[in-house]
């Protein structure tokens, strides 16, 4: 235990015993052994109660304490405002409303507690967006280190965003602009069937994201009427909120270098999570077409990863065993290079048509 913390606890424990004991022996009954013991016992109980509060608020840091104080102050002002409004209504309509004093006091107490509770709760919920400053000290939200993700329309057309949101990786950081939602509603009413169906699927994805527990997707009402292009609006909103853009359109990633806004591609996330094969590992792959080199065959894993098999050109349409040689990372994903194996697990020599003639 920290020495300073132990000293502080001991100091306040002794103070509790001293003050309560002094109060007991200075009362009307005066000094007595009974009052002395009662005072010492109550003081010790008060000290232990202080220790209990210390343990209870052990993870309550200084910034959270300041946020709670600000919330109580805002709640107090809100409660007082509600009571004043209620009193003004009573003064105006005193001729028609007749309540006894006890009922009036109960209503005022209820309004005050309601306002205090509501103001405190709203302040605590918005603590990540609140900056509390005192002279020479500024308490900034730690969650600001993680930037918000502004949704692009192409992401809503990709159902994988639901699985990504359900994983908990982007909780409290997903932002959907209102102007994008209005555009989807407008597209859902057009005559073009392809555009209409795509917009309806995107709106269904939005509803599912709203229903995800713990995600707390936020809607942003900021609009830019002077900007016609939706992507330009997203970029301006990302600059305003200091956030990133989440997209499923590969062509839009190149805009980030020009506009100075980071654009995260959901396809890049998917490629980063694809299973990685190691050299020397045996896999079973179905050869679907010829490769670029002679006698090469090409197959695909379940996640779409391309597998190039040396000696696999003679097995088009068949599933064969292959030995992984290397894994190459490209801009479009991963490529796995293998050698074909025969039934005994040995290297299958390349098929040479000249030798069979």
KEKE-3310 file (N, C-alpha, C; in steps of 0.2 Angstrom, whole numbers, plus 5000, padded with zeros to 4 digits):
npx = (5004:5002:5012:5009:4995:4991:4995:4986:4974:4975:4976:4964:4956:4960:4956:4942:4939:4943:4935:4922:4923:4926:4915:4905:4910:4909:4896:4879:4879:4892:4909:4913:4916:4908:4903:4915:4919:4908:4910:4922:4920:4909:4917:4927:4919:4914:4926:4929:4918:4922:4933:4926:4919:4930:4935:4924:4924:4936:4940:4936:4941:4950:4945:4932:4927:4926:4917:4906:4903:4901:4889:4880:4879:4873:4862:4856:4853:4844:4834:4830:4825:4814:4806:4804:4797:4785:4780:4778:4768:4758:4756:4750:4739:4731:4718:4711:4717:4718:4727:4733:4746:4755:4754:4758:4772:4777:4775:4784:4796:4797:4799:4811:4820:4818:4823:4836:4841:4840:4848:4861:4862:4862:4873:4883:4882:4886:4900:4911:4912:4914:4923:4932:4938:4950:4959:4975:4974:4968:4955:4953:4944:4948:4943:4943:4955:4952:4946:4930:4920:4914:4900:4900:4889:4892:4896:4884:4878:4884:4883:4892:4896:4887:4891:4904:4901:4894:4904:4910:4921:4919:4911:4901:4907:4902:4896:4882:4878:4864:4861:4865:4856:4844:4846:4846:4833:4826:4831:4825:4813:4813:4811:4819:4823:4835:4842:4833:4831:4843:4844:4834:4839:4850:4844:4838:4849:4853:4843:4845:4858:4854:4847:4857:4864:4873:4880:4876:4875:4877:4868:4871:4867:4872:4874:4878:4873:4878:4886:4886:4890:4890:4901:4910:4903:4904:4918:4920:4913:4920:4932:4927:4922:4934:4936:4936:4933:4922:4922:4916:4920:4932:4938:4937:4947:4958:4956:4959:4972:4973:4963:4967:4960:4958:4953:4945:4945:4933:4935:4949:4950:4944:4953:4964:4960:4960:4963:4980:4991:5005:5021:5025:5014:5000:4987:4970:4964:4953:4955:4952:4955:4967:4983:4994:5007:5015:5008:5003:4990:4975:4966:4954:4952:4939:4937:4940:4954:4967:4974:4989:4994:5008:5010:4997:4989:4985:4974:4961:4946:4946:4949:4963:4978:4989:5005:5010:5021:5024:5018:5011:5009:4998:4991:4978:4975:4979:4990:4993:5006:5009:5014:5009:5003:5005:4994:5001:5007:5018:5028:5020:5025:5026:5013:5017:5013:5019:5026:5017:5012)
npy = (4994:5011:5023:5036:5035:5026:5034:5045:5038:5033:5045:5052:5042:5043:5056:5055:5047:5056:5068:5064:5058:5069:5077:5069:5068:5081:5085:5087:5078:5077:5072:5055:5038:5029:5038:5041:5028:5026:5037:5034:5022:5025:5034:5026:5018:5027:5030:5018:5018:5028:5022:5012:5019:5024:5012:5009:5019:5017:5016:5028:5041:5057:5065:5060:5063:5077:5078:5072:5082:5093:5088:5087:5101:5106:5098:5103:5116:5114:5107:5118:5127:5120:5120:5134:5137:5129:5136:5148:5145:5142:5154:5161:5154:5154:5155:5145:5133:5123:5118:5110:5115:5104:5095:5104:5106:5092:5090:5100:5095:5083:5088:5095:5085:5077:5085:5087:5074:5071:5081:5077:5064:5066:5074:5065:5055:5061:5063:5060:5069:5081:5094:5098:5111:5119:5132:5131:5117:5105:5094:5081:5071:5053:5045:5052:5049:5038:5039:5044:5034:5038:5033:5027:5027:5016:5006:5003:4996:4984:4969:4965:4974:4974:4962:4967:4978:4971:4964:4972:4981:4994:5000:5014:5023:5024:5034:5040:5051:5062:5067:5058:5047:5053:5054:5040:5037:5044:5038:5026:5028:5030:5026:5017:5000:4993:5003:5007:4994:4993:5004:5001:4989:4995:5003:4993:4988:4999:4999:4987:4989:4999:4992:4984:4979:4989:4995:5009:5018:5034:5048:5061:5078:5088:5097:5101:5112:5119:5110:5098:5085:5069:5062:5073:5080:5070:5071:5084:5083:5074:5081:5091:5084:5078:5064:5048:5040:5027:5015:5005:5006:5004:5013:5025:5026:5032:5045:5050:5053:5064:5073:5073:5066:5052:5037:5022:5006:4993:4982:4980:4978:4965:4958:4958:4950:4937:4919:4914:4905:4894:4890:4874:4868:4857:4858:4856:4858:4864:4864:4876:4884:4887:4893:4908:4904:4890:4874:4877:4878:4886:4889:4893:4898:4896:4909:4917:4919:4918:4903:4897:4883:4874:4862:4859:4861:4850:4845:4851:4856:4846:4841:4842:4838:4849:4857:4870:4883:4897:4913:4927:4944:4955:4970:4968:4958:4942:4929:4912:4901:4885:4867:4854:4838:4820:4805:4798:4808:4814:4825:4830:4828:4840:4840:4834:4836:4832:4821:4811:4808)
npz = (5000:4996:5005:5008:5006:5016:5027:5026:5028:5041:5048:5046:5052:5065:5067:5066:5077:5087:5086:5087:5100:5108:5106:5113:5126:5129:5131:5138:5149:5153:5156:5156:5159:5151:5141:5135:5130:5121:5112:5107:5101:5091:5084:5078:5071:5061:5055:5049:5040:5032:5026:5019:5009:5002:4996:4989:4979:4972:4959:4954:4945:4945:4935:4932:4945:4944:4933:4938:4949:4941:4934:4945:4948:4936:4936:4948:4945:4935:4942:4951:4941:4936:4948:4950:4938:4940:4952:4946:4937:4947:4953:4943:4939:4951:4955:4950:4953:4967:4980:4994:5006:5009:4998:4988:4992:4991:4977:4973:4978:4971:4958:4959:4962:4951:4941:4945:4945:4931:4925:4930:4926:4911:4910:4914:4904:4893:4895:4888:4878:4885:4891:4905:4914:4925:4934:4926:4925:4914:4910:4900:4889:4889:4880:4868:4861:4853:4837:4830:4818:4803:4794:4777:4762:4755:4764:4771:4761:4762:4771:4780:4789:4800:4807:4810:4818:4829:4835:4844:4843:4838:4846:4852:4844:4831:4818:4810:4797:4795:4782:4774:4777:4773:4759:4756:4759:4749:4738:4739:4734:4721:4703:4697:4698:4703:4710:4719:4727:4732:4740:4749:4755:4762:4771:4779:4785:4793:4802:4809:4814:4823:4832:4839:4854:4865:4855:4852:4841:4834:4827:4816:4814:4806:4791:4774:4764:4753:4747:4735:4732:4739:4745:4746:4756:4767:4769:4773:4785:4792:4794:4802:4814:4817:4813:4806:4790:4786:4774:4760:4747:4736:4727:4733:4743:4738:4739:4751:4753:4745:4751:4764:4774:4784:4777:4780:4774:4772:4766:4767:4780:4781:4773:4781:4791:4786:4786:4788:4779:4782:4777:4772:4776:4773:4762:4755:4740:4727:4710:4699:4687:4674:4677:4676:4672:4663:4666:4678:4691:4697:4712:4724:4741:4754:4759:4748:4745:4734:4727:4720:4712:4708:4695:4695:4684:4677:4684:4683:4689:4699:4716:4725:4735:4742:4745:4754:4749:4750:4756:4748:4750:4743:4736:4734:4742:4749:4742:4739:4736:4730:4729:4720:4727:4726:4729:4738:4746:4741:4730:4716:4700:4687:4674:4658:4642:4631:4634:4635:4623)
capx = (5000:5006:5013:5004:4988:4990:4995:4980:4968:4976:4975:4957:4953:4961:4952:4935:4938:4944:4930:4916:4924:4926:4908:4902:4912:4907:4888:4876:4881:4899:4914:4912:4919:4903:4903:4922:4919:4904:4913:4928:4917:4906:4922:4930:4914:4914:4932:4928:4913:4926:4937:4921:4918:4936:4935:4919:4926:4943:4941:4933:4947:4949:4941:4926:4924:4924:4912:4900:4902:4897:4883:4876:4878:4869:4855:4853:4850:4838:4828:4828:4821:4807:4802:4802:4792:4779:4778:4775:4761:4753:4754:4746:4732:4729:4711:4708:4720:4718:4731:4735:4753:4759:4754:4763:4779:4778:4776:4791:4802:4798:4801:4818:4824:4818:4828:4843:4843:4840:4854:4867:4863:4864:4880:4888:4882:4890:4906:4916:4912:4914:4930:4932:4945:4951:4965:4981:4973:4962:4953:4951:4941:4952:4940:4944:4960:4949:4942:4924:4920:4908:4898:4899:4884:4894:4896:4877:4876:4888:4880:4897:4896:4883:4896:4909:4898:4892:4910:4911:4927:4917:4906:4901:4911:4899:4892:4878:4875:4857:4860:4865:4850:4839:4848:4844:4825:4825:4833:4820:4807:4815:4808:4824:4822:4841:4844:4828:4832:4850:4843:4830:4844:4854:4840:4837:4856:4853:4838:4849:4863:4851:4845:4863:4865:4880:4884:4875:4876:4875:4866:4874:4862:4876:4873:4882:4869:4882:4890:4881:4893:4889:4908:4913:4900:4907:4925:4920:4910:4925:4936:4923:4922:4940:4935:4938:4927:4922:4919:4917:4922:4940:4940:4937:4952:4963:4954:4961:4979:4972:4959:4970:4956:4959:4947:4946:4941:4931:4938:4956:4949:4942:4959:4969:4958:4959:4968:4986:4994:5012:5025:5026:5007:4996:4980:4966:4961:4950:4958:4946:4957:4974:4987:4998:5013:5013:5006:5000:4983:4973:4960:4952:4949:4932:4937:4942:4961:4969:4980:4992:4997:5013:5008:4990:4986:4982:4968:4956:4939:4947:4952:4970:4982:4995:5010:5011:5028:5025:5012:5013:5004:4997:4986:4971:4974:4985:4991:4997:5009:5009:5016:5004:5005:5001:4991:5006:5010:5024:5027:5017:5028:5021:5011:5020:5009:5023:5029:5011:5010)
capy = (5000:5018:5026:5042:5033:5023:5039:5048:5034:5033:5052:5053:5038:5046:5062:5053:5046:5062:5073:5060:5057:5076:5079:5065:5070:5088:5085:5089:5073:5078:5067:5049:5032:5027:5042:5040:5022:5027:5041:5031:5017:5029:5037:5021:5016:5032:5029:5012:5020:5032:5017:5009:5024:5024:5006:5009:5024:5016:5017:5034:5045:5064:5068:5057:5066:5083:5077:5071:5088:5097:5086:5089:5108:5107:5096:5108:5122:5112:5106:5124:5130:5117:5122:5141:5137:5127:5141:5154:5143:5142:5161:5164:5151:5153:5156:5139:5127:5124:5112:5111:5116:5098:5093:5108:5104:5086:5091:5104:5091:5078:5091:5096:5078:5075:5090:5086:5067:5071:5085:5074:5058:5068:5076:5059:5051:5065:5064:5059:5075:5087:5096:5101:5115:5123:5135:5127:5110:5103:5086:5080:5064:5048:5041:5055:5046:5034:5043:5041:5032:5040:5028:5029:5024:5009:5002:5001:4991:4978:4967:4963:4980:4971:4958:4971:4981:4966:4962:4977:4985:5001:5003:5021:5027:5024:5040:5040:5057:5063:5069:5051:5044:5056:5052:5033:5037:5047:5033:5020:5030:5031:5021:5012:4995:4992:5008:5006:4989:4994:5008:4997:4985:4999:5005:4988:4987:5004:4997:4981:4993:5003:4987:4980:4981:4992:4999:5016:5022:5041:5052:5068:5082:5093:5096:5106:5113:5122:5105:5093:5078:5066:5061:5079:5081:5066:5073:5090:5081:5070:5086:5095:5080:5075:5057:5044:5038:5019:5014:4999:5007:5004:5019:5031:5026:5036:5052:5051:5056:5071:5077:5074:5063:5045:5033:5015:5002:4987:4976:4979:4974:4958:4954:4957:4944:4931:4915:4914:4898:4894:4886:4867:4866:4854:4860:4853:4864:4862:4868:4879:4886:4887:4899:4911:4900:4883:4868:4880:4878:4891:4888:4898:4896:4899:4917:4920:4919:4914:4898:4895:4877:4871:4856:4858:4862:4844:4843:4856:4853:4841:4843:4839:4840:4853:4859:4877:4885:4903:4917:4933:4949:4960:4976:4965:4952:4937:4924:4906:4897:4878:4862:4848:4832:4814:4802:4796:4814:4816:4830:4828:4831:4844:4836:4836:4833:4829:4814:4806:4807)
capz = (5000:4996:5012:5009:5007:5023:5032:5026:5031:5048:5050:5046:5057:5072:5068:5067:5085:5092:5086:5090:5107:5111:5106:5118:5133:5131:5131:5145:5154:5155:5155:5160:5155:5146:5135:5132:5126:5116:5107:5103:5096:5086:5080:5075:5066:5056:5051:5045:5035:5027:5022:5014:5003:4998:4992:4984:4974:4971:4952:4952:4945:4946:4930:4934:4950:4942:4929:4943:4952:4936:4933:4950:4948:4931:4939:4953:4941:4931:4947:4953:4936:4936:4953:4948:4933:4943:4956:4942:4935:4952:4954:4937:4940:4958:4956:4947:4956:4974:4983:5001:5007:5009:4992:4984:4994:4988:4970:4972:4980:4966:4952:4960:4962:4944:4937:4947:4942:4924:4923:4932:4921:4905:4910:4914:4898:4888:4898:4883:4874:4889:4894:4912:4915:4931:4932:4925:4924:4909:4910:4893:4889:4886:4874:4862:4858:4848:4833:4827:4812:4800:4789:4770:4760:4752:4770:4772:4757:4764:4777:4785:4794:4805:4811:4813:4824:4834:4838:4850:4841:4836:4851:4854:4839:4824:4817:4803:4795:4793:4775:4770:4778:4769:4752:4756:4759:4743:4733:4740:4731:4714:4699:4695:4703:4706:4715:4725:4731:4735:4746:4755:4759:4766:4777:4783:4789:4798:4807:4812:4818:4829:4837:4842:4861:4867:4849:4853:4835:4834:4821:4816:4810:4802:4784:4770:4758:4748:4744:4732:4732:4746:4747:4749:4763:4772:4770:4777:4791:4795:4796:4808:4820:4818:4813:4800:4786:4785:4767:4756:4740:4735:4723:4738:4747:4735:4740:4758:4752:4743:4756:4771:4779:4784:4775:4782:4769:4776:4762:4769:4787:4779:4771:4787:4796:4782:4789:4785:4779:4784:4773:4774:4778:4768:4761:4750:4736:4721:4705:4695:4681:4673:4680:4670:4670:4661:4671:4685:4692:4702:4716:4729:4748:4756:4760:4742:4744:4728:4728:4714:4713:4703:4693:4696:4678:4675:4688:4683:4692:4704:4723:4726:4741:4740:4750:4754:4748:4752:4756:4746:4752:4738:4737:4734:4747:4749:4737:4742:4731:4733:4725:4720:4730:4724:4734:4744:4749:4737:4725:4709:4694:4682:4669:4652:4637:4625:4636:4635:4616)
cpx = (5004:5006:5009:4997:4986:4990:4989:4974:4969:4974:4968:4953:4954:4957:4945:4934:4939:4938:4923:4917:4923:4919:4904:4903:4910:4900:4886:4878:4888:4903:4912:4915:4915:4903:4910:4922:4914:4906:4918:4925:4913:4911:4925:4925:4913:4920:4932:4923:4917:4930:4932:4920:4924:4937:4930:4920:4933:4944:4938:4938:4945:4944:4934:4923:4922:4918:4905:4898:4898:4890:4878:4874:4872:4862:4852:4850:4844:4832:4826:4823:4814:4803:4800:4796:4785:4776:4775:4768:4756:4751:4749:4739:4730:4722:4708:4711:4721:4721:4733:4743:4757:4759:4759:4770:4781:4780:4783:4797:4803:4801:4809:4822:4824:4823:4835:4846:4844:4846:4860:4868:4865:4871:4885:4888:4886:4897:4912:4917:4913:4921:4929:4938:4944:4957:4971:4980:4967:4961:4950:4949:4946:4950:4941:4950:4958:4944:4935:4924:4913:4906:4897:4893:4885:4894:4889:4875:4880:4886:4886:4898:4892:4887:4901:4907:4896:4898:4912:4918:4925:4912:4907:4905:4908:4895:4888:4875:4868:4856:4861:4859:4844:4840:4845:4836:4823:4826:4828:4814:4807:4812:4813:4825:4829:4843:4839:4829:4838:4848:4839:4835:4848:4850:4838:4844:4856:4849:4842:4854:4860:4849:4851:4864:4872:4883:4883:4877:4873:4873:4868:4869:4866:4875:4877:4878:4873:4886:4885:4883:4892:4896:4911:4910:4903:4914:4925:4917:4916:4931:4933:4923:4929:4940:4937:4932:4928:4919:4920:4919:4929:4942:4941:4943:4958:4962:4957:4968:4978:4968:4962:4965:4957:4953:4949:4942:4939:4934:4946:4955:4948:4949:4964:4967:4958:4964:4974:4989:5002:5015:5026:5019:5004:4989:4976:4963:4958:4952:4953:4948:4964:4977:4991:5004:5011:5013:5004:4992:4981:4966:4959:4949:4942:4932:4939:4949:4963:4975:4982:4996:5002:5011:5001:4986:4982:4976:4963:4949:4940:4950:4958:4973:4988:4999:5012:5019:5029:5018:5014:5007:5004:4992:4979:4970:4980:4985:4995:4999:5011:5012:5011:5007:5001:4997:4995:5009:5016:5023:5025:5021:5024:5019:5014:5016:5013:5026:5023:5010:5015)
cpy = (5006:5021:5032:5041:5030:5029:5043:5045:5034:5040:5053:5048:5040:5052:5061:5051:5052:5067:5070:5060:5064:5078:5075:5067:5077:5090:5087:5084:5073:5072:5061:5043:5029:5031:5042:5034:5023:5031:5038:5025:5020:5032:5032:5018:5021:5032:5023:5013:5024:5027:5013:5013:5024:5018:5006:5014:5023:5018:5024:5040:5053:5067:5066:5061:5073:5083:5077:5078:5093:5095:5087:5096:5109:5104:5100:5114:5120:5110:5113:5128:5127:5119:5130:5141:5135:5132:5147:5152:5143:5149:5164:5161:5149:5152:5149:5133:5128:5117:5114:5112:5110:5095:5097:5107:5097:5087:5095:5100:5086:5082:5093:5090:5076:5079:5088:5079:5068:5075:5081:5068:5060:5070:5070:5055:5055:5067:5064:5065:5082:5088:5100:5105:5119:5126:5130:5119:5109:5096:5085:5072:5059:5045:5045:5053:5041:5038:5040:5039:5034:5036:5031:5025:5017:5004:4999:4996:4984:4975:4965:4968:4978:4967:4962:4975:4977:4964:4966:4981:4992:5003:5010:5026:5027:5030:5039:5047:5057:5064:5062:5047:5047:5054:5044:5033:5039:5042:5027:5022:5031:5025:5016:5007:4993:4997:5008:5000:4989:4998:5005:4993:4989:5001:4999:4987:4993:5002:4991:4984:4996:4998:4983:4983:4983:4996:5007:5020:5029:5044:5059:5072:5087:5091:5102:5108:5116:5116:5100:5086:5075:5064:5067:5081:5077:5068:5079:5088:5078:5076:5090:5091:5077:5067:5054:5042:5030:5018:5007:4999:5008:5011:5025:5032:5031:5043:5054:5055:5063:5076:5078:5070:5055:5041:5025:5011:4995:4981:4975:4976:4967:4954:4953:4952:4938:4926:4914:4907:4899:4889:4879:4864:4863:4856:4856:4858:4861:4867:4870:4882:4886:4894:4902:4908:4893:4878:4871:4879:4883:4889:4893:4895:4898:4906:4921:4921:4915:4909:4896:4889:4875:4864:4854:4859:4856:4842:4848:4853:4848:4844:4839:4841:4844:4855:4866:4879:4892:4907:4924:4938:4954:4966:4973:4960:4948:4932:4918:4902:4890:4873:4856:4842:4826:4811:4799:4802:4817:4821:4827:4832:4835:4839:4839:4832:4829:4822:4809:4804:4801)
cpz = (5000:5003:5013:5010:5014:5028:5032:5029:5039:5051:5051:5051:5064:5073:5069:5075:5089:5092:5089:5098:5111:5111:5112:5125:5135:5131:5138:5151:5156:5153:5160:5155:5150:5140:5131:5127:5120:5110:5103:5098:5090:5081:5075:5069:5060:5052:5046:5039:5030:5023:5017:5008:4999:4994:4987:4978:4972:4964:4949:4952:4945:4941:4931:4940:4948:4937:4933:4946:4947:4934:4939:4950:4942:4933:4944:4950:4937:4936:4949:4947:4935:4942:4952:4943:4936:4948:4952:4939:4940:4953:4949:4938:4947:4959:4954:4950:4963:4977:4990:5001:5006:5002:4987:4986:4991:4981:4969:4973:4974:4959:4953:4960:4955:4940:4939:4945:4935:4922:4924:4927:4914:4904:4910:4908:4893:4891:4893:4879:4878:4892:4900:4913:4922:4930:4932:4924:4919:4909:4904:4893:4886:4880:4867:4858:4852:4844:4831:4820:4808:4794:4782:4768:4757:4758:4771:4767:4757:4771:4782:4790:4800:4810:4814:4819:4830:4838:4844:4849:4840:4840:4852:4849:4832:4823:4810:4802:4793:4786:4771:4771:4774:4761:4751:4755:4752:4737:4733:4737:4723:4710:4697:4700:4706:4711:4721:4729:4735:4741:4751:4759:4764:4772:4782:4788:4794:4803:4812:4817:4824:4834:4841:4849:4862:4861:4850:4847:4835:4827:4822:4811:4806:4795:4781:4764:4752:4744:4741:4732:4739:4749:4750:4756:4768:4774:4775:4784:4795:4798:4802:4814:4821:4818:4807:4797:4785:4778:4765:4749:4739:4732:4728:4742:4745:4737:4747:4757:4749:4748:4763:4777:4778:4782:4776:4777:4773:4772:4765:4776:4786:4777:4776:4791:4792:4785:4785:4785:4780:4779:4776:4776:4772:4768:4755:4746:4729:4715:4700:4688:4680:4675:4674:4668:4668:4667:4678:4685:4697:4705:4721:4736:4749:4757:4754:4741:4738:4730:4721:4715:4707:4702:4694:4690:4675:4679:4688:4684:4697:4710:4724:4732:4738:4746:4749:4754:4751:4752:4754:4747:4746:4740:4737:4738:4748:4744:4740:4736:4734:4727:4725:4723:4727:4730:4740:4747:4746:4732:4719:4704:4690:4676:4662:4646:4632:4627:4635:4627:4613)
residu = (UNK:UNK:UNK:UNK:UNK:UNK:UNK:UNK:UNK:UNK:UNK:UNK:UNK:UNK:UNK:UNK:UNK:UNK:UNK:UNK:UNK:UNK:UNK:UNK:UNK:UNK:UNK:UNK:UNK:UNK:UNK:UNK:UNK:UNK:UNK:UNK:UNK:UNK:UNK:UNK:UNK:UNK:UNK:UNK:UNK:UNK:UNK:UNK:UNK:UNK:UNK:UNK:UNK:UNK:UNK:UNK:UNK:UNK:UNK:UNK:UNK:UNK:UNK:UNK:UNK:UNK:UNK:UNK:UNK:UNK:UNK:UNK:UNK:UNK:UNK:UNK:UNK:UNK:UNK:UNK:UNK:UNK:UNK:UNK:UNK:UNK:UNK:UNK:UNK:UNK:UNK:UNK:UNK:UNK:UNK:UNK:UNK:UNK:UNK:UNK:UNK:UNK:UNK:UNK:UNK:UNK:UNK:UNK:UNK:UNK:UNK:UNK:UNK:UNK:UNK:UNK:UNK:UNK:UNK:UNK:UNK:UNK:UNK:UNK:UNK:UNK:UNK:UNK:UNK:UNK:UNK:UNK:UNK:UNK:UNK:UNK:UNK:UNK:UNK:UNK:UNK:UNK:UNK:UNK:UNK:UNK:UNK:UNK:UNK:UNK:UNK:UNK:UNK:UNK:UNK:UNK:UNK:UNK:UNK:UNK:UNK:UNK:UNK:UNK:UNK:UNK:UNK:UNK:UNK:UNK:UNK:UNK:UNK:UNK:UNK:UNK:UNK:UNK:UNK:UNK:UNK:UNK:UNK:UNK:UNK:UNK:UNK:UNK:UNK:UNK:UNK:UNK:UNK:UNK:UNK:UNK:UNK:UNK:UNK:UNK:UNK:UNK:UNK:UNK:UNK:UNK:UNK:UNK:UNK:UNK:UNK:UNK:UNK:UNK:UNK:UNK:UNK:UNK:UNK:UNK:UNK:UNK:UNK:UNK:UNK:UNK:UNK:UNK:UNK:UNK:UNK:UNK:UNK:UNK:UNK:UNK:UNK:UNK:UNK:UNK:UNK:UNK:UNK:UNK:UNK:UNK:UNK:UNK:UNK:UNK:UNK:UNK:UNK:UNK:UNK:UNK:UNK:UNK:UNK:UNK:UNK:UNK:UNK:UNK:UNK:UNK:UNK:UNK:UNK:UNK:UNK:UNK:UNK:UNK:UNK:UNK:UNK:UNK:UNK:UNK:UNK:UNK:UNK:UNK:UNK:UNK:UNK:UNK:UNK:UNK:UNK:UNK:UNK:UNK:UNK:UNK:UNK:UNK:UNK:UNK:UNK:UNK:UNK:UNK:UNK:UNK:UNK:UNK:UNK:UNK:UNK:UNK:UNK:UNK:UNK:UNK:UNK:UNK:UNK:UNK:UNK:UNK:UNK:UNK:UNK:UNK:UNK:UNK:UNK:UNK:UNK:UNK:UNK:UNK:UNK:UNK:UNK:UNK:UNK:UNK:UNK:UNK:UNK:UNK:UNK:UNK:UNK:UNK:UNK:UNK:UNK:UNK:UNK:UNK:UNK:UNK:UNK)
# end
